[in-house]
Amino acid sequence: AGLLMAMAKSCLHNQAQHSTDVISVMNSMNKMVFDTIQKRLFMTFLYTIINIKEKKLIYSNAGHHFPYLLRKTGKLESLEYPSYPLGVRKEGHYQKLTVNLKKGDIIIFYSDGIIEQTNKKMDLFGFSRLEEIIKSNKGSTAKEMLQKILLKLDDFAQNTARVDDVTLIVIKIN
């Protein structure tokens, strides 16, 4: 997994030097994973560009958990688009998606280490808990939202070991 991640970072860096076009990046990443991995391993991947000037989120998803978009109004949206992870098929069929953003909107990207965290009873933290925390903190800054999610995750885990890495990115549009 570590070798695959290092190769993916290198491929992404090289591709972005030539073109940041979403579909080009996704196809290059898929080709690298498919051509390189012998055991048919795969990798989830979410490629995102945030155009601050135009207030647009442009993205493509390769089997990764769907990001959340908390609108300033309090409406929580899951930016869903089902797709295969990188490396599953020789020809990836990825789509470029665009979402219009408004001042006060919050975007939340997360890894499975959050939703798959267990407690001492072996209950999963899950999507419902994450969504409830996000909705109940709609007026927060990005930093406050991030801290509240991590605090609730730690409280839930009750000092149990992490089942996976925890990655959390929270962005508030100004």
C-alpha positions as a Python dict, from the first residue, in 0.01 Angstrom:
ca = {
    (1, 'A'): (0, 0, 0),
    (2, 'G'): (284, 238, 82),
    (3, 'L'): (454, 175, -251),
    (4, 'L'): (127, 230, -437),
    (5, 'M'): (72, 558, -254),
    (6, 'A'): (424, 680, -334),
    (7, 'M'): (375, 594, -699),
    (8, 'A'): (35, 766, -704),
    (9, 'K'): (181, 1085, -554),
    (10, 'S'): (456, 1085, -814),
    (11, 'C'): (209, 1026, -1098),
    (12, 'L'): (-20, 1302, -972),
    (13, 'H'): (270, 1544, -941),
    (14, 'N'): (391, 1468, -1294),
    (15, 'Q'): (43, 1483, -1446),
    (16, 'A'): (-35, 1816, -1279),
    (17, 'Q'): (277, 1964, -1440),
    (18, 'H'): (122, 1899, -1781),
    (19, 'S'): (-249, 1937, -1719),
    (20, 'T'): (-481, 1973, -1423),
    (21, 'D'): (-779, 1872, -1639),
    (22, 'V'): (-986, 1646, -1419),
    (23, 'I'): (-1046, 1369, -1672),
    (24, 'S'): (-681, 1367, -1787),
    (25, 'V'): (-563, 1333, -1428),
    (26, 'M'): (-811, 1055, -1351),
    (27, 'N'): (-721, 858, -1664),
    (28, 'S'): (-346, 893, -1599),
    (29, 'M'): (-386, 783, -1239),
    (30, 'N'): (-602, 486, -1340),
    (31, 'K'): (-352, 379, -1608),
    (32, 'M'): (-62, 398, -1362),
    (33, 'V'): (-241, 185, -1102),
    (34, 'F'): (-376, -67, -1356),
    (35, 'D'): (-44, -109, -1540),
    (36, 'T'): (171, -125, -1228),
    (37, 'I'): (-12, -351, -989),
    (38, 'Q'): (15, -724, -1058),
    (39, 'K'): (-229, -853, -798),
    (40, 'R'): (-514, -632, -915),
    (41, 'L'): (-500, -410, -614),
    (42, 'F'): (-693, -89, -640),
    (43, 'M'): (-693, 257, -489),
    (44, 'T'): (-973, 497, -409),
    (45, 'F'): (-903, 852, -520),
    (46, 'L'): (-1084, 1184, -515),
    (47, 'Y'): (-942, 1461, -732),
    (48, 'T'): (-1071, 1806, -646),
    (49, 'I'): (-1014, 2158, -768),
    (50, 'I'): (-1170, 2448, -580),
    (51, 'N'): (-1197, 2761, -791),
    (52, 'I'): (-1223, 3028, -524),
    (53, 'K'): (-1274, 3315, -769),
    (54, 'E'): (-1572, 3148, -940),
    (55, 'K'): (-1683, 2966, -623),
    (56, 'K'): (-1690, 2625, -791),
    (57, 'L'): (-1592, 2280, -673),
    (58, 'I'): (-1475, 2065, -965),
    (59, 'Y'): (-1408, 1700, -890),
    (60, 'S'): (-1403, 1339, -998),
    (61, 'N'): (-1431, 1037, -775),
    (62, 'A'): (-1274, 694, -811),
    (63, 'G'): (-1449, 491, -543),
    (64, 'H'): (-1366, 721, -252),
    (65, 'H'): (-1615, 818, 17),
    (66, 'F'): (-1835, 1099, -105),
    (67, 'P'): (-1745, 1440, 36),
    (68, 'Y'): (-2006, 1635, 227),
    (69, 'L'): (-2118, 1986, 145),
    (70, 'L'): (-2287, 2172, 428),
    (71, 'R'): (-2472, 2467, 284),
    (72, 'K'): (-2487, 2789, 484),
    (73, 'T'): (-2862, 2720, 511),
    (74, 'G'): (-2787, 2403, 710),
    (75, 'K'): (-2873, 2162, 427),
    (76, 'L'): (-2625, 1874, 417),
    (77, 'E'): (-2546, 1727, 75),
    (78, 'S'): (-2345, 1416, -2),
    (79, 'L'): (-2161, 1475, -330),
    (80, 'E'): (-2237, 1132, -464),
    (81, 'Y'): (-2117, 983, -786),
    (82, 'P'): (-2056, 608, -782),
    (83, 'S'): (-1748, 493, -970),
    (84, 'Y'): (-1484, 223, -974),
    (85, 'P'): (-1161, 275, -780),
    (86, 'L'): (-840, 330, -974),
    (87, 'G'): (-693, 12, -1121),
    (88, 'V'): (-1011, -195, -1130),
    (89, 'R'): (-1061, -157, -1505),
    (90, 'K'): (-814, -84, -1781),
    (91, 'E'): (-1032, 197, -1912),
    (92, 'G'): (-1165, 408, -1632),
    (93, 'H'): (-1485, 596, -1702),
    (94, 'Y'): (-1464, 899, -1479),
    (95, 'Q'): (-1685, 1201, -1487),
    (96, 'K'): (-1603, 1565, -1418),
    (97, 'L'): (-1857, 1708, -1177),
    (98, 'T'): (-1906, 2073, -1084),
    (99, 'V'): (-2084, 2217, -781),
    (100, 'N'): (-2156, 2585, -733),
    (101, 'L'): (-2049, 2712, -394),
    (102, 'K'): (-2168, 3006, -188),
    (103, 'K'): (-2013, 3208, 90),
    (104, 'G'): (-2051, 3017, 416),
    (105, 'D'): (-2064, 2670, 259),
    (106, 'I'): (-1843, 2407, 422),
    (107, 'I'): (-1685, 2113, 237),
    (108, 'I'): (-1580, 1806, 437),
    (109, 'F'): (-1342, 1542, 298),
    (110, 'Y'): (-1273, 1237, 516),
    (111, 'S'): (-1113, 895, 510),
    (112, 'D'): (-1266, 565, 613),
    (113, 'G'): (-1066, 578, 936),
    (114, 'I'): (-1336, 811, 1068),
    (115, 'I'): (-1652, 623, 974),
    (116, 'E'): (-1501, 279, 1048),
    (117, 'Q'): (-1371, 370, 1394),
    (118, 'T'): (-1509, 139, 1661),
    (119, 'N'): (-1561, 180, 2033),
    (120, 'K'): (-1521, -76, 2314),
    (121, 'K'): (-1859, -231, 2223),
    (122, 'M'): (-1738, -268, 1861),
    (123, 'D'): (-1999, -18, 1737),
    (124, 'L'): (-1899, 178, 1428),
    (125, 'F'): (-1877, 556, 1436),
    (126, 'G'): (-2051, 550, 1098),
    (127, 'F'): (-2197, 800, 858),
    (128, 'S'): (-2496, 897, 1075),
    (129, 'R'): (-2280, 1020, 1363),
    (130, 'L'): (-2053, 1212, 1127),
    (131, 'E'): (-2351, 1372, 952),
    (132, 'E'): (-2513, 1470, 1282),
    (133, 'I'): (-2194, 1639, 1404),
    (134, 'I'): (-2163, 1829, 1077),
    (135, 'K'): (-2528, 1944, 1079),
    (136, 'S'): (-2522, 2046, 1445),
    (137, 'N'): (-2218, 2270, 1387),
    (138, 'K'): (-2334, 2459, 1079),
    (139, 'G'): (-2223, 2801, 1206),
    (140, 'S'): (-1869, 2686, 1285),
    (141, 'T'): (-1546, 2792, 1124),
    (142, 'A'): (-1357, 2524, 931),
    (143, 'K'): (-1115, 2483, 1221),
    (144, 'E'): (-1397, 2451, 1476),
    (145, 'M'): (-1578, 2195, 1259),
    (146, 'L'): (-1261, 1989, 1222),
    (147, 'Q'): (-1191, 2002, 1597),
    (148, 'K'): (-1549, 1906, 1688),
    (149, 'I'): (-1550, 1606, 1455),
    (150, 'L'): (-1216, 1481, 1591),
    (151, 'L'): (-1323, 1541, 1952),
    (152, 'K'): (-1647, 1345, 1901),
    (153, 'L'): (-1451, 1069, 1729),
    (154, 'D'): (-1210, 1046, 2024),
    (155, 'D'): (-1499, 1048, 2274),
    (156, 'F'): (-1671, 772, 2080),
    (157, 'A'): (-1356, 558, 2049),
    (158, 'Q'): (-1306, 551, 2429),
    (159, 'N'): (-929, 500, 2393),
    (160, 'T'): (-968, 204, 2158),
    (161, 'A'): (-701, 166, 1892),
    (162, 'R'): (-747, 335, 1557),
    (163, 'V'): (-862, 88, 1294),
    (164, 'D'): (-723, 297, 1008),
    (165, 'D'): (-561, 630, 938),
    (166, 'V'): (-776, 936, 1003),
    (167, 'T'): (-772, 1206, 740),
    (168, 'L'): (-1006, 1502, 764),
    (169, 'I'): (-1009, 1820, 557),
    (170, 'V'): (-1263, 2094, 624),
    (171, 'I'): (-1287, 2403, 401),
    (172, 'K'): (-1521, 2697, 451),
    (173, 'I'): (-1594, 2923, 156),
    (174, 'N'): (-1551, 3295, 225),
}
